[in-house]
């Protein structure tokens, strides 16, 4: 399947799949989307409403590593210990990674080595990327996730339901619910009616929020027992 690097509206790059007319990140701004959906309404929200430290995060769709890298930068800024698991069925190619401009666009040249290390560490092995950020990447289908009460936050960043509806089912979200700790939160850019219904049906408390630039809404789901 052909893929190409494109520039989004905030100047940051993403990967475009012409056959699906789908991108790894919003064409309205890859960094803006990650900041709004995952950092502001996921990580910062959780920190503001919970006392739990350190924090454990699961990302569904590790992809380009943008969400992980921005979370790493926040961990360093806040001096907060974060353990991060990224699940990805089809890892991004090394030739594609070299074309991504996240380090420069985030003014994070001091952490360029950390960004490279996110992608360089072997799959299936936990590694300390920085003093405050540990990472394990697992190459597998999302349906294979089997952890119980393991994570504080889930970044659900799979390809859209229009192209991969099997990733947005009640069965998948049930495994997400099971993987979260009590009061854990799942955040996603999606806000379709079918996604809302699936999240509610497996037990999540759901809140529709203002979306990132170019999108009206996003969702935050909380596991409240």
C-alpha positions in Angstrom: 0.0 0.0 0.0 1.5 3.3 -1.1 2.2 5.9 1.6 3.7 9.4 1.4 4.8 12.1 3.8 2.6 15.3 3.7 2.7 18.6 5.6 -0.3 19.4 7.7 -1.7 22.9 8.3 0.3 23.6 11.4 3.6 22.8 9.6 4.1 19.4 11.1 4.3 16.2 9.0 2.2 13.1 8.9 1.9 10.0 6.7 -0.9 9.8 4.1 -2.3 6.6 2.6 -3.9 7.6 -0.7 -5.7 4.3 -1.2 -7.7 4.9 2.0 -7.6 8.7 1.8 -6.5 8.4 5.5 -3.7 10.0 7.5 -1.9 9.1 10.7 -2.8 12.5 12.0 -5.2 15.3 11.2 -4.4 17.3 8.1 -5.5 20.4 10.0 -2.4 20.0 12.2 -0.7 16.8 13.5 0.9 18.5 16.5 -2.2 20.6 17.3 -4.4 17.4 17.3 -2.0 15.5 19.5 -1.7 18.4 21.9 -5.5 18.9 22.2 -6.8 15.4 22.3 -4.1 13.4 24.0 -2.0 15.9 26.1 -4.6 18.4 27.2 -7.7 16.3 27.4 -5.9 13.1 28.3 -2.7 13.5 30.3 -3.3 16.9 31.8 -6.9 16.1 32.6 -5.9 12.9 34.4 -3.2 14.7 36.4 -5.6 17.5 37.4 -8.3 15.0 38.6 -6.3 12.2 40.1 -3.5 11.8 42.7 -1.9 8.7 41.1 1.8 8.9 40.4 3.6 7.6 38.5 1.3 7.3 35.5 0.9 4.4 33.1 -0.3 5.0 29.5 -1.4 2.7 26.7 -1.4 4.0 23.2 -3.5 2.2 20.5 -1.6 3.0 17.3 2.0 4.0 18.1 2.5 5.0 14.5 4.9 7.9 14.1 5.6 8.2 17.8 4.3 11.8 17.9 1.9 11.2 20.9 4.7 9.3 22.7 7.2 12.0 22.1 4.9 14.8 23.2 4.1 12.8 26.4 7.8 12.4 27.0 8.4 16.1 26.7 5.6 16.7 29.3 7.1 14.0 31.6 10.4 15.9 31.5 8.8 19.3 32.0 6.7 18.1 35.0 9.3 15.7 36.3 6.7 13.1 36.3 7.4 9.4 35.9 5.5 7.8 33.0 5.5 4.3 31.8 4.2 4.2 28.2 3.2 1.1 26.2 2.7 1.7 22.4 0.9 -1.0 20.4 1.3 -1.1 16.7 0.5 -3.8 14.1 2.5 -2.2 11.3 5.5 -0.2 12.4 6.5 2.9 10.4 9.5 2.5 8.2 12.9 4.0 9.0 12.9 5.9 5.7 9.6 7.5 6.7 10.8 8.4 10.2 13.7 10.4 8.8 11.2 12.6 7.0 9.2 13.6 10.1 9.8 17.0 11.5 8.4 16.8 15.0 11.6 17.6 16.8 12.1 20.9 15.0 8.4 21.8 15.0 8.2 21.3 18.8 11.4 23.2 19.4 12.8 20.1 21.0 16.3 19.7 19.5 17.5 19.0 23.0 15.4 15.8 23.0 16.3 14.7 19.4 18.2 11.7 20.8 15.1 10.7 22.8 12.9 10.9 19.7 15.3 8.7 17.8 15.5 6.3 20.8 11.7 5.9 20.8 12.0 4.3 17.5 15.4 2.6 17.8 14.7 0.4 20.8 13.7 -3.2 20.1 10.1 -4.2 20.0 8.8 -6.1 23.0 11.5 -4.8 25.4 11.0 -2.1 28.0 13.6 0.6 27.9 14.3 3.9 29.8 14.2 6.6 27.2 14.8 9.4 29.7 15.0 9.7 33.5 11.2 10.1 33.6 9.9 8.1 30.6 10.0 4.4 30.1 8.7 2.8 26.9 7.7 -0.6 25.7 6.5 -1.1 22.1 4.5 -4.2 21.2 3.9 -5.3 17.6 0.5 -7.0 17.6 -3.2 -6.5 16.7 -5.2 -4.4 19.1 -7.5 -7.4 19.7 -4.7 -9.2 21.4 -4.5 -6.7 24.3 -5.3 -8.6 27.5 -4.0 -6.5 30.5 -6.3 -6.0 33.5 -6.4 -2.8 35.6 -3.0 -1.8 34.2 -3.3 1.7 32.8 -4.3 5.1 34.0 -4.8 6.6 30.5 -5.4 5.1 27.0 -4.7 7.2 23.9 -7.0 5.6 21.3 -5.5 6.7 18.0 -6.4 4.0 15.6 -7.2 4.6 11.9 -10.7 5.9 11.5 -13.8 3.7 11.6 -14.6 4.4 8.0 -11.5 2.5 6.9 -11.0 0.0 9.8 -14.4 -0.4 11.5 -13.1 -3.6 13.2 -10.9 -1.4 15.5 -13.9 0.5 16.9 -16.2 -2.3 18.1 -17.6 -3.1 21.5 -15.2 -6.1 21.8 -12.2 -3.8 21.4 -13.6 -1.2 23.8 -14.4 -3.9 26.3 -10.7 -4.9 26.4 -9.8 -1.2 26.8 -12.2 -0.9 29.8 -10.7 -4.0 31.3 -7.2 -2.7 30.8 -7.9 0.6 32.6 -7.6 1.1 36.3 -10.6 2.6 38.2 -11.0 6.3 37.2 -8.8 5.7 34.2 -9.6 7.7 31.1 -9.6 6.9 27.4 -9.4 9.7 24.9 -9.8 9.7 21.2 -10.2 12.1 18.3 -13.3 10.2 17.1 -16.9 11.2 18.0 -19.1 9.1 15.7 -22.4 7.9 17.1 -21.4 4.3 16.7 -18.2 4.9 18.7 -20.2 6.6 21.5 -22.7 3.8 21.7 -19.9 1.1 21.8 -18.1 3.0 24.6 -21.3 3.4 26.6 -22.4 -0.2 26.1 -19.2 -1.6 27.7 -19.5 0.6 30.8 -17.7 3.9 30.1 -19.0 7.2 31.4 -18.7 9.4 28.3 -18.1 13.1 27.7 -18.1 14.8 24.3 -15.6 17.6 24.2 -14.6 20.3 21.7 -12.5 18.8 19.0 -9.0 19.9 17.8 -8.7 22.4 14.9 -10.8 21.2 11.9 -13.0 18.8 14.0 -16.1 19.7 16.0 -15.9 17.1 18.7 -13.7 14.4 20.4 -14.5 11.9 23.2 -13.2 11.2 26.7 -14.4 8.0 28.4 -13.9 7.3 32.1 -14.0 4.0 33.9 -16.0 4.6 37.0 -16.9 1.5 39.0 
